[in-house]
Amino acid sequence: MSTRSSQKGVGMVEVLVALIVLAVGVLGYVMLQVRAMEATIEGTQRIQAINIARDLAERVRVNREGWVVNVYLWLGETPWLQAVHQIQTHVSAVMLIEQVRRV
């Protein structure tokens, strides 16, 4: 009888330890899911940013003259704007040369 009385509550302690281990495992799984959701949201935002940047670049490419005018209106006459205008003029000249070569 003495061994049986010394074993009282040991089964309950084993159950409590098992529950704690299970709770830690479930908590780890939940944190993993939260991180996965955050990564998914971040990926979606990156894709949206890339699409917006690509759209803006395409609009600038299609409407170069309007872009230069808008930069001029925003910045005024600055050395940076003069450099942009020179680059835009050079690009236009290169495109004209390429068109002449095709003909």
C-alpha positions, 0 to 999 in steps of 0.5 A, a space after each residue: 500500500 505504501 507504493 500506491 499512496 506515494 504514486 498518488 497524483 503522478 498520473 495527473 502530473 504526467 497529464 499536465 506535462 503532456 498538456 504543456 508540451 502540446 500547448 507549446 507545439 500548438 503555439 509554435 504552429 500558430 506563430 508559423 502560420 502568422 509568419 506565413 500570412 505576413 510573408 504573403 501580405 508582404 509579397 502581395 504588396 511588393 507585386 503591387 509596387 512593381 506593377 505600379 512602377 512598371 505602369 509609371 515607367 511605361 507611361 513615361 516612355 510613351 509620353 516623354 514630352 509630357 514628362 519633361 514638361 511636368 518635370 519643368 513645372 515641378 522643378 523650374 529651370 535647374 541644372 538637373 532639368 537641363 541634363 534631363 532635357 539633354 538626355 531626352 534630346 539625345 534619346 530622341 536623336 538616337 531613335 530618329 537615327 534608328 528609324 532612318 536606318 530601318 528605312 
